[in-house]
Amino acid sequence: MKKINFTKLLLIGAIYFIPNLVIGQSTIEYSEKEKVELIDLYKSIEGTYQIQLIDVRYKPSIHISIAEEIVENRGESENNYIMYNDDIRILILPKSVIELAGFKQIERVKYISTDDLK
């Protein structure tokens, strides 16, 4: 029996399962190439955006394709936001912040209240 490298096994699982199951419930169909590109994009922006849950306490369900929208909405010097739904907004850090030498990634999910929005 041939041994399978754990990293390869993980990548294969990600390619087949992440786009359809990850972070959401979607029936969007992607080619294998698109799946790999989307996963790579998603990984490359980790720590540069934050899913903010407003006045709720549940695990967010967001489709991986949001990575494309995050990249499209990233500004040069100011934070931008995407209102995903009534309870979820996504904070997108600007290029000027993430390109700093000492940049530290932010946490992926944060629970906030409407008071924090002011």
N, C-alpha and C positions, 0 to 999 in steps of 0.2 A: 504494500500500500504506500502510495506517495504522500510525503508530508507536505502540508500546505502552510506556507508562511502566514502567521497571524495577521500581518499588515495587509497582505493580499486578500485574505478572507474578509477583513474589515472593509476594505475598499470595494470588493465585490458586493458585499451587503449594502454599503452606502449607495452604490450605483443603482441597485435594484429597488431598495426600499425607501431611502430618504426622500426622493422627489414625490413619492406617492403617500407616504405615511408621516414623514417628518413634519413636525411643527404644524400640522394642519390636516384638513380633510379636503382633498381636491381630486378631481378626476382629470386634470390636465395631463395630456399625453406628451412625452418628450422622447426624442430619439436618444440613442445611447450617447452620442456625441454631446447633445444638449444637456443630458443629465450630468455628464462629467464636467462640462463647462460651468454649469450652475452650481455644482458642489464645490468646484474650485473657487468660484467667485464668492460663494457663501463663506468659505473658510478664510479667504483673503481679507474679508471685511470684519471678521470677528473682533470685538473690542472697540469698534469705531462707531457703533450705534447701540441704542438701548431701548428695549421694549418696556414702556412705562404703562403699568396697569393703574387706572385711576379709580380710586374708591372701591376696589374689588380685591378679592383674595382668591384667585384661581390660577391654574397653570395656563398660560396663553397658548392659543392654537393659531399659529401663523404659518402660512405656506412658505417654503424655501424660496419661491420665486420673488419674494419681497426683496431679496438681495439686489435684483436689477433696479427696482424702484429706489432703493437706498442710494445706489451709485448715481442714478440719474438726478437725485435731489440733493446730493452733497454740494454744499457751497464752498466758496474759497475761504471766507473768514468768519462766517456766522453760523451758529447752530440752526439747523432746519428741522422741521417736524412733519411727519406724515400721520394724519388721523386715520388709523386702520379701521376703527369702529368707535362707537360711543365710549367704550371702556379702555381702549388701547390707543396710545400714540407712540410713535417711534421717534426718538431723538437721534439725529444724525450729526455727528461731530464734523466740523469743517476741515478741509484739507490742511489749513494752516496749523491746526492743533495736532492732527495725526502725523504730520510730517516733522514735528519737533523731535530733536534728538532724544529727549528724556520722556517721550510719550508713554503713558501707562494706559493700558486698555481699561475700559470701563466695564462694569458688570452688565451682563446681557439683559437681565430682567430686574426691574425695580418697581416696588409698589409705592405709589404716591397718592396724595389726596388732592382734591380740587384746590385746597389752600396753596399747594405747591405750584399751581399753575399761574398764580398771580405774581 
